[in-house]
Amino acid sequence: MLKHNLKFAVLLASTAMVLGCHGAVKTALDNPQKVTGLKTPESVVQAKDGRIYISEINEFGKDGDGQITVLDRKGRTAVFATGLDDPKGLAIIGQYLYAADKNKIIRIGPDGKTSVFAASAAFPSPPIFLNDLEADPQGNLYVSDSGDILGKGGGGAIYKINAKGQVTLLINDKQDARITGPNGLLADDTGNVLLEVDFASGILYSLNTQTRKLTDIAEGFGGGDGLVHHSNGTMYVSDWKNGKVFSVNTKGDVAVVRSGYQAAADIAITKDEAYLLVPDMKAGELDFIPLK
């Protein structure tokens, strides 16, 4: 599975101090239980106040039936925002929740009201399938366009969006043929390193955002989807196609953490790093994997 084992270990060791260091925050969940009855859940993220937000696509391709559900620390769910199209990746910057919604980026305020942060026309090329969303401490967003992954392929790209909603291309399949179906993203605290797992190839890459150099790090992740990092250096990768979640430690050792999902989508880690959050898209569930 692993390629460039030493290179992978060095990369994780160098980024361990700047990725995923959450500190002491009061986000502990009260006896978390699997959430069922969700409408095609794709992504999940936890806010500093402990609440968990889940994007629900509902019916693919049907505009307006997508929504964001919020789960409080006692396990109670409520609809937070409605009227979205096919919401996928989620990210939080300050008081705002951002969602990759089909071919645009939506910003959602604390009151659940939505607005378009980056419209389709703001992208250098018309986006096809905006997927994962990642934020860095500087207030930038990174979004993957998985391209025509439901058809013949092609059109994959990764974009950077600044705090003003201005979109710039980082890399696409025309510049590097390895960008076949970019999905899960993970940025370090400097914004100079962006990790990406490809849905089409199952390969994990490291992208230097300054030089645009793409380096293949590991392979064998099937339909690579979610990508998160623990402060101890361990990374977790979800495989949508095969319903698995993998761990990758700083030595480059890969292990299956849990299997048996119908479609393990865009995973997240709780702020206290006690649980891995796994949306099972086809099952309509949110699962909790204990990490401590």
DRENLUM-129734 format. One record per residue (C-alpha): residue number from 0; x, y, z. Coordinates in nm, 4 decimals, decimal comma, m for minus. Layout:
<atoms>
{pos: NUM&c1: X&c2: Y&c3: Z}
...
</atoms>
This chain:
<atoms>
{pos: 0&c1: 0,0000&c2: 0,0000&c3: 0,0000}
{pos: 1&c1: 0,2655&c2: 0,2498&c3: 0,0991}
{pos: 2&c1: 0,5012&c2: 0,4160&c3: m0,1444}
{pos: 3&c1: 0,8050&c2: 0,6143&c3: m0,0313}
{pos: 4&c1: 0,7706&c2: 0,4888&c3: 0,3248}
{pos: 5&c1: 1,0524&c2: 0,7054&c3: 0,4596}
{pos: 6&c1: 0,9258&c2: 1,0117&c3: 0,2762}
{pos: 7&c1: 0,5801&c2: 0,9600&c3: 0,4268}
{pos: 8&c1: 0,7188&c2: 0,9284&c3: 0,7782}
{pos: 9&c1: 0,9261&c2: 1,2434&c3: 0,7394}
{pos: 10&c1: 0,6243&c2: 1,4336&c3: 0,6074}
{pos: 11&c1: 0,4046&c2: 1,3316&c3: 0,9001}
{pos: 12&c1: 0,6765&c2: 1,4073&c3: 1,1527}
{pos: 13&c1: 0,7298&c2: 1,7534&c3: 1,0059}
{pos: 14&c1: 0,3599&c2: 1,8386&c3: 1,0019}
{pos: 15&c1: 0,2606&c2: 1,6770&c3: 1,3321}
{pos: 16&c1: 0,3324&c2: 1,9935&c3: 1,5274}
{pos: 17&c1: 0,1228&c2: 2,2168&c3: 1,3044}
{pos: 18&c1: m0,1709&c2: 1,9950&c3: 1,2096}
{pos: 19&c1: m0,4677&c2: 1,9237&c3: 1,4298}
{pos: 20&c1: m0,3461&c2: 2,0640&c3: 1,7606}
{pos: 21&c1: m0,6785&c2: 2,1540&c3: 1,9163}
{pos: 22&c1: m0,5806&c2: 2,2255&c3: 2,2749}
{pos: 23&c1: m0,8097&c2: 2,1955&c3: 2,5746}
{pos: 24&c1: m1,1660&c2: 2,2774&c3: 2,4756}
{pos: 25&c1: m1,4952&c2: 2,1778&c3: 2,6342}
{pos: 26&c1: m1,6359&c2: 1,9715&c3: 2,3510}
{pos: 27&c1: m1,6813&c2: 1,6358&c3: 2,5218}
{pos: 28&c1: m1,9891&c2: 1,4485&c3: 2,4057}
{pos: 29&c1: m2,2286&c2: 1,2911&c3: 2,6528}
{pos: 30&c1: m2,2325&c2: 0,9188&c3: 2,5719}
{pos: 31&c1: m2,2403&c2: 0,9549&c3: 2,1914}
{pos: 32&c1: m2,4603&c2: 0,7096&c3: 2,0056}
{pos: 33&c1: m2,4885&c2: 0,6358&c3: 1,6351}
{pos: 34&c1: m2,7198&c2: 0,8830&c3: 1,4631}
{pos: 35&c1: m2,9635&c2: 0,7242&c3: 1,2179}
{pos: 36&c1: m3,2258&c2: 0,8478&c3: 0,9744}
{pos: 37&c1: m3,0023&c2: 1,1024&c3: 0,8019}
{pos: 38&c1: m3,0612&c2: 1,1935&c3: 0,4366}
{pos: 39&c1: m2,7455&c2: 1,0951&c3: 0,2474}
{pos: 40&c1: m2,4940&c2: 1,2417&c3: 0,4972}
{pos: 41&c1: m2,1670&c2: 1,3408&c3: 0,3312}
{pos: 42&c1: m1,9552&c2: 1,5534&c3: 0,5641}
{pos: 43&c1: m1,9290&c2: 1,6356&c3: 0,9336}
{pos: 44&c1: m1,7444&c2: 1,8920&c3: 1,1466}
{pos: 45&c1: m1,7449&c2: 1,9905&c3: 1,5132}
{pos: 46&c1: m1,7513&c2: 2,3522&c3: 1,6303}
{pos: 47&c1: m1,5691&c2: 2,4884&c3: 1,9351}
{pos: 48&c1: m1,8914&c2: 2,4873&c3: 2,1374}
{pos: 49&c1: m1,9219&c2: 2,1107&c3: 2,0891}
{pos: 50&c1: m2,2027&c2: 2,1102&c3: 1,8359}
{pos: 51&c1: m2,1607&c2: 1,8835&c3: 1,5352}
{pos: 52&c1: m2,2780&c2: 1,9839&c3: 1,1878}
{pos: 53&c1: m2,3688&c2: 1,7263&c3: 0,9233}
{pos: 54&c1: m2,4267&c2: 1,7958&c3: 0,5551}
{pos: 55&c1: m2,7138&c2: 1,5989&c3: 0,4037}
{pos: 56&c1: m2,7348&c2: 1,5756&c3: 0,0256}
{pos: 57&c1: m3,0741&c2: 1,4051&c3: 0,0253}
{pos: 58&c1: m3,1444&c2: 1,3244&c3: m0,3439}
{pos: 59&c1: m2,8433&c2: 1,3689&c3: m0,5716}
{pos: 60&c1: m2,9002&c2: 1,6261&c3: m0,8435}
{pos: 61&c1: m3,2202&c2: 1,7640&c3: m0,6930}
{pos: 62&c1: m3,1661&c2: 2,1307&c3: m0,6139}
{pos: 63&c1: m3,3021&c2: 2,2760&c3: m0,2927}
{pos: 64&c1: m3,3546&c2: 1,9553&c3: m0,0941}
{pos: 65&c1: m3,0142&c2: 1,9556&c3: 0,0750}
{pos: 66&c1: m2,9697&c2: 2,0629&c3: 0,4354}
{pos: 67&c1: m2,7377&c2: 2,0949&c3: 0,7316}
{pos: 68&c1: m2,8317&c2: 1,9173&c3: 1,0540}
{pos: 69&c1: m2,6827&c2: 2,0077&c3: 1,3916}
{pos: 70&c1: m2,6204&c2: 1,7577&c3: 1,6710}
{pos: 71&c1: m2,5818&c2: 1,8959&c3: 2,0228}
{pos: 72&c1: m2,3646&c2: 1,7508&c3: 2,2985}
{pos: 73&c1: m2,6593&c2: 1,5545&c3: 2,4380}
{pos: 74&c1: m2,7198&c2: 1,3785&c3: 2,1064}
{pos: 75&c1: m3,0234&c2: 1,5780&c3: 1,9994}
{pos: 76&c1: m3,0551&c2: 1,6680&c3: 1,6301}
{pos: 77&c1: m3,2201&c2: 1,9665&c3: 1,4647}
{pos: 78&c1: m3,2253&c2: 2,1096&c3: 1,1139}
{pos: 79&c1: m2,9863&c2: 2,4053&c3: 1,1031}
{pos: 80&c1: m2,9982&c2: 2,5238&c3: 0,7399}
{pos: 81&c1: m3,2163&c2: 2,4277&c3: 0,4417}
{pos: 82&c1: m3,2503&c2: 2,5031&c3: 0,0723}
{pos: 83&c1: m2,9085&c2: 2,3727&c3: m0,0329}
{pos: 84&c1: m2,8518&c2: 2,1655&c3: m0,3457}
{pos: 85&c1: m2,5984&c2: 1,8849&c3: m0,2910}
{pos: 86&c1: m2,3981&c2: 1,9986&c3: 0,0172}
{pos: 87&c1: m2,0785&c2: 1,8046&c3: 0,0760}
{pos: 88&c1: m1,7594&c2: 1,9243&c3: 0,2474}
{pos: 89&c1: m1,7891&c2: 2,1453&c3: 0,5557}
{pos: 90&c1: m1,5452&c2: 2,3836&c3: 0,7233}
{pos: 91&c1: m1,5678&c2: 2,6415&c3: 1,0011}
{pos: 92&c1: m1,3957&c2: 2,9803&c3: 1,0063}
{pos: 93&c1: m1,4848&c2: 3,2047&c3: 1,2989}
{pos: 94&c1: m1,8612&c2: 3,2145&c3: 1,3466}
{pos: 95&c1: m1,9388&c2: 3,0924&c3: 0,9960}
{pos: 96&c1: m1,9953&c2: 2,7440&c3: 0,8600}
{pos: 97&c1: m1,9001&c2: 2,6902&c3: 0,4959}
{pos: 98&c1: m2,0318&c2: 2,4183&c3: 0,2662}
{pos: 99&c1: m1,9236&c2: 2,3000&c3: m0,0778}
{pos: 100&c1: m2,2637&c2: 2,2962&c3: m0,2467}
{pos: 101&c1: m2,2558&c2: 2,1428&c3: m0,5938}
{pos: 102&c1: m2,0838&c2: 2,4184&c3: m0,7960}
{pos: 103&c1: m2,0547&c2: 2,6969&c3: m0,5371}
{pos: 104&c1: m1,9469&c2: 2,7666&c3: m0,1800}
{pos: 105&c1: m2,2170&c2: 2,8579&c3: 0,0716}
{pos: 106&c1: m2,1594&c2: 3,0553&c3: 0,3917}
{pos: 107&c1: m2,3970&c2: 2,9920&c3: 0,6822}
{pos: 108&c1: m2,4277&c2: 3,2267&c3: 0,9784}
{pos: 109&c1: m2,4971&c2: 3,1375&c3: 1,3419}
{pos: 110&c1: m2,8673&c2: 3,1896&c3: 1,2727}
{pos: 111&c1: m2,8685&c2: 2,9303&c3: 0,9932}
{pos: 112&c1: m2,9130&c2: 3,1888&c3: 0,7173}
{pos: 113&c1: m2,7255&c2: 3,1049&c3: 0,3978}
{pos: 114&c1: m2,5507&c2: 3,3205&c3: 0,1401}
{pos: 115&c1: m2,3294&c2: 3,2477&c3: m0,1597}
{pos: 116&c1: m1,9654&c2: 3,3033&c3: m0,0638}
{pos: 117&c1: m1,8073&c2: 3,1940&c3: m0,3933}
{pos: 118&c1: m2,0393&c2: 3,1509&c3: m0,6894}
{pos: 119&c1: m1,9699&c2: 2,9203&c3: m0,9819}
{pos: 120&c1: m1,8704&c2: 3,2230&c3: m1,1903}
{pos: 121&c1: m1,5929&c2: 3,3068&c3: m0,9398}
{pos: 122&c1: m1,3974&c2: 2,9948&c3: m1,0367}
{pos: 123&c1: m1,1402&c2: 3,0070&c3: m1,3190}
{pos: 124&c1: m1,3262&c2: 2,7184&c3: m1,4846}
{pos: 125&c1: m1,6876&c2: 2,6139&c3: m1,4237}
{pos: 126&c1: m1,6757&c2: 2,3681&c3: m1,1317}
{pos: 127&c1: m1,8213&c2: 2,0240&c3: m1,1914}
{pos: 128&c1: m1,8399&c2: 1,8442&c3: m0,8550}
{pos: 129&c1: m1,7161&c2: 2,0529&c3: m0,5620}
{pos: 130&c1: m1,6443&c2: 1,8046&c3: m0,2865}
{pos: 131&c1: m1,4242&c2: 1,8454&c3: 0,0189}
{pos: 132&c1: m1,3650&c2: 2,1743&c3: 0,1983}
{pos: 133&c1: m1,0719&c2: 2,2630&c3: 0,4257}
{pos: 134&c1: m0,9757&c2: 2,5792&c3: 0,6143}
{pos: 135&c1: m0,6383&c2: 2,7067&c3: 0,7332}
{pos: 136&c1: m0,5646&c2: 2,9414&c3: 1,0275}
{pos: 137&c1: m0,5120&c2: 3,2318&c3: 0,7870}
{pos: 138&c1: m0,8797&c2: 3,2244&c3: 0,6910}
{pos: 139&c1: m0,8366&c2: 3,0597&c3: 0,3519}
{pos: 140&c1: m1,0521&c2: 2,7796&c3: 0,2197}
{pos: 141&c1: m0,9406&c2: 2,4946&c3: m0,0030}
{pos: 142&c1: m1,1916&c2: 2,3022&c3: m0,2111}
{pos: 143&c1: m1,1561&c2: 1,9947&c3: m0,4281}
{pos: 144&c1: m1,3449&c2: 1,9594&c3: m0,7541}
{pos: 145&c1: m1,3668&c2: 1,5862&c3: m0,8146}
{pos: 146&c1: m1,4642&c2: 1,6481&c3: m1,1757}
{pos: 147&c1: m1,6795&c2: 1,4050&c3: m1,3689}
{pos: 148&c1: m1,6348&c2: 1,1176&c3: m1,1243}
{pos: 149&c1: m1,9877&c2: 0,9921&c3: m1,1882}
{pos: 150&c1: m1,9292&c2: 0,9784&c3: m1,5646}
{pos: 151&c1: m1,6279&c2: 0,9466&c3: m1,7907}
{pos: 152&c1: m1,3855&c2: 1,1272&c3: m1,5591}
{pos: 153&c1: m1,1773&c2: 1,4382&c3: m1,6120}
{pos: 154&c1: m1,2057&c2: 1,7930&c3: m1,4876}
{pos: 155&c1: m1,0465&c2: 1,7385&c3: m1,1467}
{pos: 156&c1: m0,9001&c2: 2,0445&c3: m0,9732}
{pos: 157&c1: m0,8083&c2: 2,1965&c3: m0,6375}
{pos: 158&c1: m0,8779&c2: 2,5623&c3: m0,5598}
{pos: 159&c1: m0,7843&c2: 2,8138&c3: m0,2913}
{pos: 160&c1: m1,0392&c2: 3,0742&c3: m0,1783}
{pos: 161&c1: m0,9285&c2: 3,3735&c3: 0,0276}
{pos: 162&c1: m1,1287&c2: 3,5554&c3: 0,2945}
{pos: 163&c1: m1,2827&c2: 3,7835&c3: 0,0299}
{pos: 164&c1: m1,4150&c2: 3,4921&c3: m0,1726}
{pos: 165&c1: m1,1553&c2: 3,5247&c3: m0,4482}
{pos: 166&c1: m1,0791&c2: 3,1886&c3: m0,6084}
{pos: 167&c1: m0,7440&c2: 3,0802&c3: m0,7513}
{pos: 168&c1: m0,6468&c2: 2,7492&c3: m0,9107}
{pos: 169&c1: m0,3810&c2: 2,5480&c3: m0,7294}
{pos: 170&c1: m0,3646&c2: 2,2490&c3: m0,9639}
{pos: 171&c1: m0,5828&c2: 2,0596&c3: m1,2117}
{pos: 172&c1: m0,5730&c2: 1,7502&c3: m1,4300}
{pos: 173&c1: m0,4392&c2: 1,9451&c3: m1,7265}
{pos: 174&c1: m0,1333&c2: 2,0488&c3: m1,5261}
{pos: 175&c1: m0,0850&c2: 1,7050&c3: m1,3703}
{pos: 176&c1: m0,2635&c2: 1,3934&c3: m1,4947}
{pos: 177&c1: m0,2535&c2: 1,2438&c3: m1,1435}
{pos: 178&c1: m0,5328&c2: 1,4824&c3: m1,0399}
{pos: 179&c1: m0,8015&c2: 1,2398&c3: m1,1522}
{pos: 180&c1: m1,0657&c2: 1,2770&c3: m0,8814}
{pos: 181&c1: m0,9359&c2: 1,4899&c3: m0,5919}
{pos: 182&c1: m1,1414&c2: 1,4565&c3: m0,2773}
{pos: 183&c1: m1,0289&c2: 1,4767&c3: 0,0868}
{pos: 184&c1: m0,8059&c2: 1,7730&c3: 0,1776}
{pos: 185&c1: m0,5926&c2: 1,8491&c3: 0,4835}
{pos: 186&c1: m0,3969&c2: 2,1744&c3: 0,5226}
{pos: 187&c1: m0,1135&c2: 2,2430&c3: 0,7636}
{pos: 188&c1: m0,1092&c2: 2,5577&c3: 0,9752}
{pos: 189&c1: 0,1232&c2: 2,7420&c3: 0,7361}
{pos: 190&c1: m0,0881&c2: 2,6835&c3: 0,4267}
{pos: 191&c1: 0,2236&c2: 2,5630&c3: 0,2451}
{pos: 192&c1: 0,1335&c2: 2,1932&c3: 0,2541}
{pos: 193&c1: m0,1968&c2: 2,0488&c3: 0,1402}
{pos: 194&c1: m0,2566&c2: 1,6753&c3: 0,1580}
{pos: 195&c1: m0,5093&c2: 1,5291&c3: m0,0862}
{pos: 196&c1: m0,6557&c2: 1,1810&c3: m0,1263}
{pos: 197&c1: m0,7882&c2: 1,0958&c3: m0,4714}
{pos: 198&c1: m1,1275&c2: 0,9296&c3: m0,5061}
{pos: 199&c1: m1,0534&c2: 0,7768&c3: m0,8469}
{pos: 200&c1: m0,7064&c2: 0,6362&c3: m0,7778}
{pos: 201&c1: m0,7024&c2: 0,5898&c3: m0,4003}
{pos: 202&c1: m0,3653&c2: 0,7633&c3: m0,3819}
{pos: 203&c1: m0,2633&c2: 1,0102&c3: m0,1104}
{pos: 204&c1: m0,0659&c2: 1,3117&c3: m0,2315}
{pos: 205&c1: 0,1160&c2: 1,6056&c3: m0,0794}
{pos: 206&c1: 0,0842&c2: 1,9351&c3: m0,2669}
{pos: 207&c1: 0,3261&c2: 2,2215&c3: m0,2096}
{pos: 208&c1: 0,0914&c2: 2,5173&c3: m0,2484}
{pos: 209&c1: 0,3793&c2: 2,7520&c3: m0,3278}
{pos: 210&c1: 0,5578&c2: 2,5515&c3: m0,5986}
{pos: 211&c1: 0,2509&c2: 2,3459&c3: m0,7022}
{pos: 212&c1: 0,4680&c2: 2,0314&c3: m0,6792}
{pos: 213&c1: 0,2626&c2: 1,7151&c3: m0,6272}
{pos: 214&c1: 0,4211&c2: 1,4200&c3: m0,4462}
{pos: 215&c1: 0,2629&c2: 1,0767&c3: m0,4183}
{pos: 216&c1: 0,2836&c2: 0,9512&c3: m0,0601}
{pos: 217&c1: 0,0686&c2: 0,6413&c3: m0,0191}
{pos: 218&c1: m0,1757&c2: 0,4299&c3: m0,2166}
{pos: 219&c1: m0,4450&c2: 0,1668&c3: m0,1768}
{pos: 220&c1: m0,7215&c2: 0,3778&c3: m0,0210}
{pos: 221&c1: m0,9877&c2: 0,2698&c3: m0,2709}
{pos: 222&c1: m1,2347&c2: 0,5549&c3: m0,3128}
{pos: 223&c1: m1,0408&c2: 0,7974&c3: m0,0949}
{pos: 224&c1: m1,2812&c2: 1,0412&c3: 0,0690}
{pos: 225&c1: m1,2150&c2: 1,1939&c3: 0,4125}
{pos: 226&c1: m0,8747&c2: 1,2876&c3: 0,5542}
{pos: 227&c1: m0,8048&c2: 1,4001&c3: 0,9127}
{pos: 228&c1: m0,5088&c2: 1,4285&c3: 1,1467}
{pos: 229&c1: m0,4616&c2: 1,3569&c3: 1,5177}
{pos: 230&c1: m0,2147&c2: 1,5666&c3: 1,7180}
{pos: 231&c1: m0,0144&c2: 1,2503&c3: 1,7954}
{pos: 232&c1: 0,0748&c2: 1,2320&c3: 1,4259}
{pos: 233&c1: m0,1716&c2: 0,9638&c3: 1,3193}
{pos: 234&c1: m0,3779&c2: 1,0306&c3: 1,0084}
{pos: 235&c1: m0,7118&c2: 0,8741&c3: 0,9252}
{pos: 236&c1: m0,8430&c2: 0,8141&c3: 0,5732}
{pos: 237&c1: m1,1890&c2: 0,6953&c3: 0,4726}
{pos: 238&c1: m1,2593&c2: 0,4727&c3: 0,1732}
{pos: 239&c1: m1,6053&c2: 0,5466&c3: 0,0347}
{pos: 240&c1: m1,6089&c2: 0,2650&c3: m0,2214}
{pos: 241&c1: m1,5120&c2: m0,0132&c3: 0,0190}
{pos: 242&c1: m1,6653&c2: 0,1207&c3: 0,3404}
{pos: 243&c1: m1,3452&c2: 0,1369&c3: 0,5429}
{pos: 244&c1: m1,1545&c2: 0,3778&c3: 0,7643}
{pos: 245&c1: m0,7741&c2: 0,3491&c3: 0,7788}
{pos: 246&c1: m0,5149&c2: 0,4824&c3: 1,0208}
{pos: 247&c1: m0,1639&c2: 0,5774&c3: 0,9118}
{pos: 248&c1: 0,0934&c2: 0,6366&c3: 1,1854}
{pos: 249&c1: 0,4126&c2: 0,8426&c3: 1,1685}
{pos: 250&c1: 0,6112&c2: 0,5365&c3: 1,0630}
{pos: 251&c1: 0,3868&c2: 0,4896&c3: 0,7626}
{pos: 252&c1: 0,2125&c2: 0,1809&c3: 0,9002}
{pos: 253&c1: m0,1418&c2: 0,1427&c3: 0,7670}
{pos: 254&c1: m0,4200&c2: m0,0387&c3: 0,9519}
{pos: 255&c1: m0,7939&c2: m0,0769&c3: 0,9066}
{pos: 256&c1: m0,9650&c2: 0,0949&c3: 1,1998}
{pos: 257&c1: m1,3169&c2: m0,0092&c3: 1,1054}
{pos: 258&c1: m1,4867&c2: m0,1691&c3: 0,8065}
{pos: 259&c1: m1,8408&c2: m0,2668&c3: 0,7147}
{pos: 260&c1: m1,9746&c2: 0,0757&c3: 0,6230}
{pos: 261&c1: m2,1867&c2: 0,1060&c3: 0,3121}
{pos: 262&c1: m2,0078&c2: 0,4259&c3: 0,2078}
{pos: 263&c1: m1,7671&c2: 0,5902&c3: 0,4556}
{pos: 264&c1: m1,7716&c2: 0,9545&c3: 0,3474}
{pos: 265&c1: m1,5987&c2: 1,2732&c3: 0,4713}
{pos: 266&c1: m1,4768&c2: 1,1954&c3: 0,8231}
{pos: 267&c1: m1,3850&c2: 1,4380&c3: 1,1029}
{pos: 268&c1: m1,2219&c2: 1,4216&c3: 1,4438}
{pos: 269&c1: m1,3759&c2: 1,5752&c3: 1,7552}
{pos: 270&c1: m1,2000&c2: 1,8745&c3: 1,9077}
{pos: 271&c1: m1,0974&c2: 1,6729&c3: 2,2133}
{pos: 272&c1: m0,9726&c2: 1,3985&c3: 1,9783}
{pos: 273&c1: m1,1795&c2: 1,1380&c3: 2,1613}
{pos: 274&c1: m1,3832&c2: 1,0262&c3: 1,8600}
{pos: 275&c1: m1,3633&c2: 0,9884&c3: 1,4868}
{pos: 276&c1: m1,6893&c2: 1,0934&c3: 1,3198}
{pos: 277&c1: m1,7880&c2: 0,8828&c3: 1,0199}
{pos: 278&c1: m2,0858&c2: 0,9678&c3: 0,7967}
{pos: 279&c1: m2,2093&c2: 0,6496&c3: 0,6278}
{pos: 280&c1: m2,3706&c2: 0,8064&c3: 0,3231}
{pos: 281&c1: m2,5713&c2: 0,5137&c3: 0,1912}
{pos: 282&c1: m2,6808&c2: 0,3930&c3: 0,5352}
{pos: 283&c1: m2,7943&c2: 0,7414&c3: 0,6390}
{pos: 284&c1: m2,5962&c2: 0,7253&c3: 0,9627}
{pos: 285&c1: m2,3271&c2: 0,9050&c3: 1,1613}
{pos: 286&c1: m2,0971&c2: 0,6695&c3: 1,3490}
{pos: 287&c1: m1,8582&c2: 0,7412&c3: 1,6366}
{pos: 288&c1: m1,5245&c2: 0,5572&c3: 1,6576}
{pos: 289&c1: m1,3577&c2: 0,5988&c3: 2,0010}
{pos: 290&c1: m0,9912&c2: 0,6957&c3: 1,9814}
{pos: 291&c1: m0,9098&c2: 0,6930&c3: 2,3531}
</atoms>
